[in-house]
Amino acid sequence: MLLGHVNPQTQTVTQSLVVGVDAGATSTRVAVHALDGTRVAYTRAGAGNPTAHGLAKAVAAIEEALAAALRPHDGGRVVGSVAGIAGRVTEMVPALAKVWADHGIAEGPRHIGDVPIAYVAGSAEPDGSLLLSGTGAVAARIEGYELGVIADGLGWLLGDEGSGFWIGRAAAKAVVDAFDRGLPVTAIDAPSDAPGARGPVGGPLVTLVAGHFLGDERPATPRGVADRIVRLAQADHMRLAALSSLVSQAAAAGDSMAAGIVREAADRLVATLRRVHVSGPVVLAGSVLTSEGPIRQAVMELLDGETVTTARDAAGAAAWLAARALLPEADAKARHAAFTAPPVAT
């Protein structure tokens, strides 16, 4: 379903416009701005990542969002556009050029990967580094607003250290190990009262993780709990990523097991960043690092002494890159905050 917002007060403005696209694996966002930074439209549609969802579906989602964003405007007013897309960008070039032409835009969008766009969402400086942790994790050095050196981002099976998936897998592994060592089934519902445990005692993380997988189900034995969680995780490995927020919740409640996972995740993320970072700001991006909580706090402590900023709106960042080529450098930097401001909820 398409969601969007168009500012009626700017519909009659005759300024030139720029378009920014943030096409991700879960949703597509299109921002339309005047060159002074005023946002005149912001729309959302379905997933626009061609690798995850196929070329046809990705193009259709971007076209849907673009059409809604331009509906009050003449496409001929668009003087620049940038599309931030993860995945097979080369295949998108002719397809999006046609979409742009169909909407009266003289030239198709300039294509940039999602990593530089995420960096620009947090900084107007041309050189710096990105540290991203969401479902996956990656660090990158940005040079002249373009991707320089990259580290990790190798996927959930063999990489993405410190990502939401990595954090969730560490939590599930720790809880499964606790039950395999004899933690009684009663620890799921009474973490502070787990008599008879032959191994580790329970805690908030055990309660949260076991509840996430089992619901009201209670296997008869500790080994039965461990086996059931393993089978459910193997059947849908992406359920592990959802545990990341539970680790933060448990760590905030004083759970030592969760606190250890938080520390290790932060250590691994910052170690990845150190492989690429030379100078300039460090932009934090991705849900794990842009949300207040123990993991962001631990990373911030490890980065003490660095200039650290937080990514804001990626579609607006793409629009800013399009405008930057048309503006004096000082004006472009001064307007960066207006372009990347989070959209107003509607």
QUIRA-V888505 format. One record per pair of residues at least 24 apart in sequence whose ideal C-beta (glycine too) atoms are under 7 Angstrom apart, sorted by the first residue. I is the first residue (numbers start at 1). GAP is how many residues later the second one is. Records with the same first field share a line. If there is no record, write none. Layout:
I=GAP + GAP
This chain:
2=41 + 42 + 43 + 62 + 63 + 66
3=41
4=38 + 39 + 40 + 64 + 65
5=37 + 338 + 339 + 341
6=35 + 66
7=32 + 33
10=28 + 30
11=61
13=27
16=61 + 63
17=56 + 60 + 61 + 62
18=60 + 61 + 62 + 63 + 301 + 304 + 305
19=59 + 62 + 90 + 300 + 303
20=62 + 295 + 296 + 297 + 298 + 299 + 302
21=41 + 62 + 63 + 88 + 294 + 297
22=62 + 95 + 292 + 293 + 296
23=25 + 26 + 35 + 39 + 60 + 61 + 62
24=24 + 25 + 62
25=24 + 27 + 61
28=33 + 34 + 37
29=36 + 286
30=35 + 36 + 39 + 285
31=282 + 284 + 285 + 288
32=37 + 38 + 41
33=286 + 290 + 306
35=288 + 291 + 292
36=299
37=298 + 301 + 302
40=33
41=28
42=301
43=25 + 26
48=37
49=37 + 38
50=37 + 38 + 41 + 42
51=35 + 36 + 37
52=35
55=36 + 40
59=33 + 36 + 37 + 40
62=34 + 37
63=36
66=33 + 37
67=36
70=33
74=30
75=28 + 29 + 30
76=28
78=27
79=247
80=242 + 243 + 245 + 246
81=24 + 28 + 241
82=27 + 28 + 30 + 236 + 239 + 240
83=26 + 28 + 235
84=28 + 30 + 33 + 230 + 234
85=26 + 29
86=27 + 28
89=24
112=209
113=34
115=25 + 32
116=26 + 29 + 30 + 31
117=197 + 200 + 201
118=167 + 193 + 196
119=164
120=25 + 197 + 200 + 201
121=164 + 190 + 191 + 192 + 193 + 196 + 219
122=161 + 163 + 187 + 188 + 189 + 190
123=158 + 160 + 186
124=209 + 212
125=155 + 156
127=152 + 153
128=152 + 153 + 154 + 155
129=144 + 147 + 148 + 151 + 153
130=153 + 155
131=138 + 142 + 151 + 153 + 158
132=153 + 154
133=29 + 30 + 31 + 136 + 153 + 155 + 156
134=29 + 30 + 152 + 153 + 154
135=28 + 29 + 30 + 106
136=24 + 27 + 29
137=24 + 25 + 26 + 29 + 132
139=133 + 134 + 136 + 137
140=136
141=135 + 136 + 137
145=176
149=127
151=121 + 124 + 125
152=120
161=107 + 111
162=103 + 104 + 106 + 107 + 110
163=125
164=77 + 80 + 123 + 124
165=75 + 76
166=99
167=77 + 80 + 94 + 98
168=72 + 73 + 74 + 75 + 76
169=71
170=91
171=34 + 38 + 72 + 75 + 76 + 90
172=37 + 57 + 61 + 68 + 71
174=83 + 87
175=30 + 31 + 34 + 35 + 54
176=50 + 53 + 54
178=28
179=43 + 46 + 47
180=43 + 46
182=40
183=39
184=38
185=33 + 34 + 36 + 37 + 40
188=30
203=52 + 54
204=46 + 49 + 51
205=42 + 45 + 50 + 52 + 53
208=38 + 41 + 42
209=34 + 37
212=30 + 31 + 34
244=44
248=45 + 46 + 47
251=43
252=42
262=32 + 33 + 36
263=35
265=30
266=29 + 32 + 33 + 36
269=30
270=29 + 32 + 33
281=26 + 28
282=24 + 25 + 26
283=26 + 28
284=24 + 26 + 27
285=26
312=28 + 29 + 30
313=27 + 28 + 29 + 30
316=24 + 25
